[in-house]
Amino acid sequence: MNPDWVTYSQFVEYTEQNDGRFELIDGIIYKLASPAFTHQRISKDIHEAFMMYCRDLDGCDTFAAPFDIKCVREEREEVPDDDKLEYFTCVVQPDLMIFCDYEKDINERDMYDGTPTIVIEILSPSNSRKDVIKKEAVMT
């Protein structure tokens, strides 16, 4: 087990004490930069299309970042089974998401604990390596 890894609990504590947007992927905290104008324009256009699409779907809605999605990478073997949720819970913020029948996945802290129906990540030059390699692996 890598002594530099951050647990999910440590990540939650860190984000509560620090301003900004953060992701936790494989025990490493990533600070997210503000998106550029083109990124936001693309996000807006896709979000509007999702909103129109979801109007016709009962129980589905669209959301945009910042919005934490928790994932657990259970296939990792370096950590005992009882610690996997702490060490391999990842938190990512996809750019856009569609959730269907999501009411059951809202926890007592008003946080989402489910799996999005659709996620969209808009690649930018500054984050494409992390998003394509690390974030995609967590979300699949």
SULUR-V877650 format. One record per residue. PSI is psi as a letter, one per 30 degrees, with the letter a starting at -180 (* if undefined). Layout:
BEGIN
psi:PSI
psi:PSI
END
This chain:
BEGIN
psi:k
psi:k
psi:f
psi:f
psi:k
psi:k
psi:l
psi:e
psi:e
psi:e
psi:e
psi:e
psi:e
psi:e
psi:f
psi:f
psi:f
psi:k
psi:l
psi:a
psi:k
psi:l
psi:l
psi:j
psi:j
psi:h
psi:g
psi:k
psi:k
psi:k
psi:k
psi:k
psi:l
psi:k
psi:l
psi:l
psi:e
psi:e
psi:e
psi:e
psi:e
psi:e
psi:e
psi:e
psi:e
psi:e
psi:e
psi:e
psi:e
psi:e
psi:e
psi:e
psi:e
psi:f
psi:e
psi:f
psi:j
psi:k
psi:g
psi:k
psi:l
psi:k
psi:l
psi:l
psi:l
psi:k
psi:j
psi:k
psi:k
psi:k
psi:k
psi:k
psi:i
psi:f
psi:f
psi:k
psi:f
psi:f
psi:k
psi:k
psi:e
psi:f
psi:f
psi:e
psi:e
psi:e
psi:f
psi:g
psi:k
psi:l
psi:k
psi:l
psi:i
psi:l
psi:e
psi:k
psi:k
psi:k
psi:k
psi:k
psi:h
psi:f
psi:e
psi:f
psi:g
psi:k
psi:a
psi:f
psi:g
psi:h
psi:l
psi:k
psi:g
psi:a
psi:k
psi:l
psi:e
psi:k
psi:k
psi:k
psi:k
psi:j
psi:k
psi:l
psi:e
psi:f
psi:g
psi:e
psi:e
psi:e
psi:e
psi:e
psi:e
psi:e
psi:e
psi:e
psi:e
psi:e
psi:f
psi:*
END
